[in-house]
Amino acid sequence: MNKRSVSNPRKNPTKIGNHSPVGTTEIRQVVKRSGTPADKKGKKYVFLQPENNESMKKIFGLLLFIVCVAPIALRAQDDPRLTVSAKKQVVVGERFQVVFEANAEGKGFSAPSFDGFTVVGGPFTSSSTSFSMVNGSMSHTVKNTYTYALQAYKEGTFHIGAASLTVKGNKISSEPFDIQVLPDDGSHATASGGGAGGGSSQGQSQNTNDPQVSGKDLYLKVIPSKKSAYVGEQIVLTYKLYTKVPVSSLSISKAPAYGGFWTKDISDNNGGSLRQNSEYINGVEYTVAEIQKIVVVPQRSGSLSIDPMSIECIAQIRTENNRRQSNDPFDIFFNDPFFNRNIANVKKELSTSSLTIDVKNLPESGKPASFAGAVGNYNFKSDIDKTELRTNEAFTLTLTVSGTGNIELLQMPEPNFPPDFEVYDPKITTSANNTAQGISGTKKAEYLVIPRRAGNFTLSPVEFSFFNPANGTYSTLRSDAYAVHVEKGSGDESEGGIFASNQEGIKYLGSDVRHIMTGNPHLKAKHSAFFGTAPYFVALLAMLLIFIILLLVSKKREQSKEDTMANRNKKATKVARGRLKKAEQYLKVKDQNNFYTEMSQALWGYIADKLGIERSKLSMDTVSEAMKEKNVPDDLTQQFVDTLNNCEFARFAPGSAEEKMGDLYQKGIEVITKAEKVL
């Protein structure tokens, strides 16, 4: 028996094998009645008497035999062992199974490395337990299997190492073996060929029970806006996922390295959802999701390589061919794996191919003297806030560059000012926009200038040069020239003054000579010591008091947190029971929305309180890891995770609503009961 459940003896009489022993005494559990002796728990057992005393003697003799002999027989099992079965020869593209079988209960199964093969599914686990009696001897058989679905993708002989399993503290291992992969002679049809519209239906029907997905059904691709560019020219890399099967749980497992490039992520995922569209490739429709969009700007010439990107995802694979495909492969609710057993979740790791960009140096011919490395297509202008002012007054000159290109790395041109002008460091502001074509925006440089001498001055035009990769030529833009008239201010030009600007705040000028202070100022010793004074000891005592208070508050918070976690663990079952009771009420009236809400809160709330997981960090992965840390058996952990998934998917799955709700309710009670016994 794979699973054991507690049921009503009236409905499910105990059996050994397929038949009940003749003359077995029926045992019923009845409620305590007034005036009837009972045990400490308020229950008693009533034996229904057989028709005669001779039958009673036979029954007691059989029971005595079972009690005495069964433990000896059960202990006489074979030694625990782990065996493996698989094909010794396969062909390229063929999918096959590797099955590891253990004859004892164990934990911590560790699979070998399947180098040379693609793991398209697994491990798929199953277990069974059986009892048998032959000639008065009882035997107990346990079988646990771990199945992997593999696909061969290249020729050669590959060594598969040993798998291991821990049984009663001892580790047992399987025998290593070799698999020879032969070239495909064309007689073996796989789902890989059928994934893109080719292949035979016969080959597919042979693999209906083997969850699989081919490289033509699901793949990742990087699309550059160009493969040849100049140094400093921006290139847009778009990473797209092409699929014909439902996909969920996307995550980037390995980000590529961009050696020799400046990069910026300009992805627009609309708050987390991926942009999707349909594309036809060789007459086959694919759903395409944009995973990431990156702008890369080469910083040196030559052939620059970009490493592959890798992602992990869950593909929902059908195991029957007579089902229709979903119009939206990213709709994870289309095929519910709980209510439709023809669906299997297969974890896939996909990678792009490596990419090489040919980067060219900027041409030397026609390069202006004012060129500072700007590559793109830009506009340039200048502005001045005033051209008539007095000495020691300030004016602002603003230079603005706008357009398409790497605006963030752009070097602004520097104007030349007369020597009688005091110039402060410019205030640089950048406003960048991310578009499908790359980066564009505006960059400003604001110069705060203060004339120190009266006269008429001319600000020469400022040149800004850039290289336009669209036509392969250099362009030079010039700002306007400005005539500035400065009149003599009141008093001597060296006299100090105070000026306010939008950049530097209040500035004190000519403050090297100050007036003699008059009156009766308050004077104090310049090097008076603070150590040993009364304020010193008061400050020291205050710091000590603050430290003690912070220490007490920290300990109180830790204690409160521990008490909160303990209370949550203690009340987890009670709270879950209340939720299940409400769910049962909604089940009776067939209120689906409220029923699924209560069931979801009962399951998530129970496991979060029992394992002490914060609600903000609650996920399938954290639940699995926490249950593993608590030494919860793997099959129970998987059953709990499956039930959580089923609770999320059930409302969107086809079929009878009442049947789904009742089935989910029973499984929720069962998994919480099992978890409570273990935890």
Beta strands, then each sheet from edge to edge (+ up, - down):
strand 1: 27-31
strand 2: 43-47
strand 3: 82-85
strand 4: 89-91
strand 5: 95-102
strand 6: 107-110
strand 7: 117-134
strand 8: 137-152
strand 9: 156-160
strand 10: 164-167
strand 11: 170-173
strand 12: 177-182
strand 13: 218-224
strand 14: 228-230
strand 15: 235-243
strand 16: 247-254
strand 17: 261-265
strand 18: 275-281
strand 19: 284-298
strand 20: 302-306
strand 21: 310-318
strand 22: 343-351
strand 23: 355-360
strand 24: 371-384
strand 25: 388-390
strand 26: 395-405
strand 27: 421-423
strand 28: 427-435
strand 29: 438-451
strand 30: 455-459
strand 31: 463-468
strand 32: 473-478
strand 33: 482-487
strand 34: 497-501
strand 35: 505-509
sheet 1: 1+ 2-
sheet 2: 3+ 5- 8+ 7-
sheet 3: 4+ 12+ 9-
sheet 4: 6+ 10- 11+
sheet 5: 13+ 15- 19+ 17-
sheet 6: 13+ 15- 19+ 18-
sheet 7: 14+ 23+ 20-
sheet 8: 16+ 21- 22+
sheet 9: 27+ 29- 26+ 24- 31- 32+
sheet 10: 25+ 33+ 30-
sheet 11: 27+ 29- 28+
sheet 12: 34+ 35-
end
